[in-house]
Amino acid sequence: MSDLPVNPLVLIGVGSSFALSGLFYRLYREKQTELQMLKKIPLFRPDQQLLKLLQTTPYKRLQYVAVEGIVQADGEPLASQFVPRRSGVIQKIVIEEDWKFWNSVTGTWNCRTINRQETNNAVPFSLVSPDAYISDVYVKVVNPQEAGSSFLEQVHFKVRRAEERAVDLIAQGLSGEKPVAKRESEELLCMGTAMTGFGEVVLEGGQVAKLQAPRDGRKFILVPTSHRSFMERHEGSAKLWKALAALTGITGASLLAGVVYNLANKEDR
């Protein structure tokens, strides 16, 4: 059996490079399409201009817009349980305990998480203009839990290792179980966080603007960043996919050119 004229690994490399290039280019096109759609969404801030527009719009409703502002509690904010002088409007606290249990069949200790406790707290909040010293205009955020994105910031995380004393070790050996560690974490949507919300804005009572989930099924999104940073992140993602598509395409073309060159040299001999 004669040797193959081309190393199979090289052919695999050529095919893989072109396949990856096609995949990355498709992801780039999808991100570009998403980016163009995002750019078409009108951007507003909680100010008099937004109120005037709502008052002149049929049904006093903007079906899908972006609202950029600063998070402000409508009443008393939630104090952090672990971080002094830190407060927010949405709070999530999770406490977990890791234990070891003796398996008499395998003769080993197996780890397991038990006693998981989760506490969720929230108070009503609004978005106010970043430039306003006095928030005379605000946009209330309705049912933020319906937003399809994570916008909480982890402000505390700590692992407490269990202390092993001689008396405890004896008791644990008899019971076949022993504590290993306790994990504490706290997430907050902090006061003063820059936030951009994508959704439907309605005017109620002539002065109260509300941001809520759209009725037409489009995504209700809350992101803890400015609108500019949000768009720059999407642009960066599109550029990354484009660069990867070009890199893998060039790699595949280079490998293929090398294969053709080697075959041509063999035929000339």
N, C-alpha and C positions, 0 to 999 in steps of 0.2 A: 504494500500500500504506500503510495507516494505521499510525501509531506504536502500539507496544505500550503498554497502560495502565500497566504496571509495568516498571520497569527490570529486565532479566534478571539483572544482577549482584546486585540485591537479593534476587531469588528464589533465586539460587545461595547467597547468604549465609544465607538462612533455612534452606534445606535442609541446608547444611553444618553449621550450628550445631546443628540438631536431631540430625543424624547423629552428630556428635561427642559431643553430650550423651548419646545412647544408648550409644555406645561406652564413654565414661568411667563411666557408671552401671553397665554390665556389669562393667567392671574393678573398680569399687568393691564390687559384690556378690561377685565372686570372691575379692577380698582379705578381705572380711568373713567369708566362709565359711572361708577358710584360717585366719583369726585365731581363729575360734571353735573350730576343730579343734585349734589349737596350745594354746589355753587349757585344753583337756580333758586334755592330756598331763601326767601327774604329774611334779612337779619334786623332785629329791633332791640332796643334797650327799654327798660321800664321808665318812660318819660312821657311828657305831655304829647309829643308827636304820636306815640303809640295810642294814647287815649283818644286823640282827635280822629285818628284813622279808624279806630273801632267804632266811634260814634257815627261815622259816615258810611260804614260798611253795612250791607244788607244783613239783617239778623244779628248785627254787632258781633260778628264772628270772622276770624281769620283761620282758614281751614288747616294750613300747615306752614308754620314759620319757625324761625330760630329766635330765641330770646336770651340775651346775654346779661348777666347781672351778678350781684354779690348776695350770698346766702345770709338771710336775716330772720331770726325767729319772730313769729307773730306775738309771742308772749314770753314767758320765762324759758330760757334755753335749758338743755340737759347738761349737768355738770359731769365731767369725766370721773369715772370711779377710781382711776389709777393715776391720772396726770393732773397735778394741781393747776388751777387757773386755765383749764382747757374746757371748752363747752361746745355743744353742737345741737343739731336739731333731729338727727337720727343716730341711734346708738345700738350697737350690737356687741354683747359680751358673751364670750364662750369660755367655759372652764371644763377641762377634760382631765381625767386621771388614767395613767397607765399602770396596769398591774401585771404581775407575773403569776402564772398558775402552774403547779407541778403536774406533769403528765406522767403517770405511773407506768403507762404502756411503753413510751419511748424513753423514759428516764431523763426528761429534759424539762426546762422551764419555758413555757410559751407566753408571749406577751399579748395583751389585749387591752383595748381602751374601754373603760366603763365610766359610769357616772358623768355622762356628758350633759352639761347644763348650758342652755342658751337663753339669753335674755335680750329681747328686742324692745326698744323704747323709741318713741317719736313724738314730736310736737309740730304743729302747723308752722310752715315757714313760707317766706316769699323771696323773690329776687328783686333787688333794688339796683338802681344805676350805680356803677362804680364811681362816677364823677359827682354824685349827689352827696352833699354834706347833710342835708335833711331829706329823708325819704318821703317826700310828699306823694310820689307815685311809686307803686309797687305792683308786682305780678305774683299772685298767690299760686303756689304749686299744689295741684290737686292730685291726691293719691300717687305720690312718688314711687310707691312700691310696684306700680304697674310699668314703670320704665324698664326697658329691656337691657340694662347695663349696670355695671357695678360702679358706684360713685362714692363709696365709703373709704376713708383713710385709716390705715392701721396706726393707732397712736400708742399702743402698748402691747408687748408680747414678752412673756417671761416663763421660763421653765424652772420649776422648783424640784430639785432632786430629793427623794426620800432619804431620811437619815437612818442608818442601820446601826442599832445598838445591840449588844449581846443578848439582852432579854427579848428584844423584838425578833432577832434571828431564830431563837429557839421556838417562839410562838409561831412564827411564819413557817418553820419547818414542820411543825405539828399540823397546822391548818392547811398547808399546801398552797398558800397564796401570800403574796407580799406586794406592797406598793412600790412603784418605780419612780414615777415623776408626776407632777401636776403642772398642766399648761394653762396659762391665762392669756387671753387676747381680748383687745377692745378695738372696735372700729367706730369711727365717728364721721358724720358729715359736719365739719366744723363751721362755726360761725365765721363769716368773712371769706369763705371759700368762693373763688371765682367759678361760676357755673354757667353752662350753656344748655338750654333745654330746647328740644325739637318736638313740637306738638301743635295742638289746636289752642288758640287764644280766644276767649269769649269775654264780653263785657257784661257785668251784672250790676244792676242798680245805678248805672250811669257813671260809676267811678271805680268799681272793683274789677280789675282784669284778672283772669284765671288761666293758667296754663294747665292743660289736661291731655289725656290720651285722645288722639283723633278718632272721629266717628267713622272715617272712611277706611280704617284698617291699617293705615300706615304706622310705622314704629314711633312709639313715644320714647324719647331718648333724653337722658340727663347725663352730662359729662362734667366732671369737676375740673374744668379748664376754660380758658377764654376761647371764643370762636376762632380766633386767628391760630392759636396753638392746635386746636382740633383739626383745622384744615391743613396746617403744615404737617401734622402727623400723617394724615392720609396721603398728602403729596409725597412725603418721604417713603411711605410704603410702596407707592406706585413706582417711584424711581428705583427702589431696591429690586422689585420684580423685573423691571426693564433691564437693569444692569446684569442681573443673573441670567436673563434670557440671552442677552448679547454675549456674555462670557461663555456660557455653555454652548451657544451656537458657534462661536469662534473656535472653541476647543474641538467640537465635532468636525468643523470644516478643516481644521489643521490636521487632525488625525486622518481624515479621508484623503486629503491632499498627499499626506505621507504614504498612504497605501497605494494610491495611483502612481506616485513617483517610483516606489519600489517595484511595482509590477512592470512599469515601463522599462526600468533598468534591466529586469530579468529577461524581458523579451528581446532587448538589444544584444544580449550576450550570445 
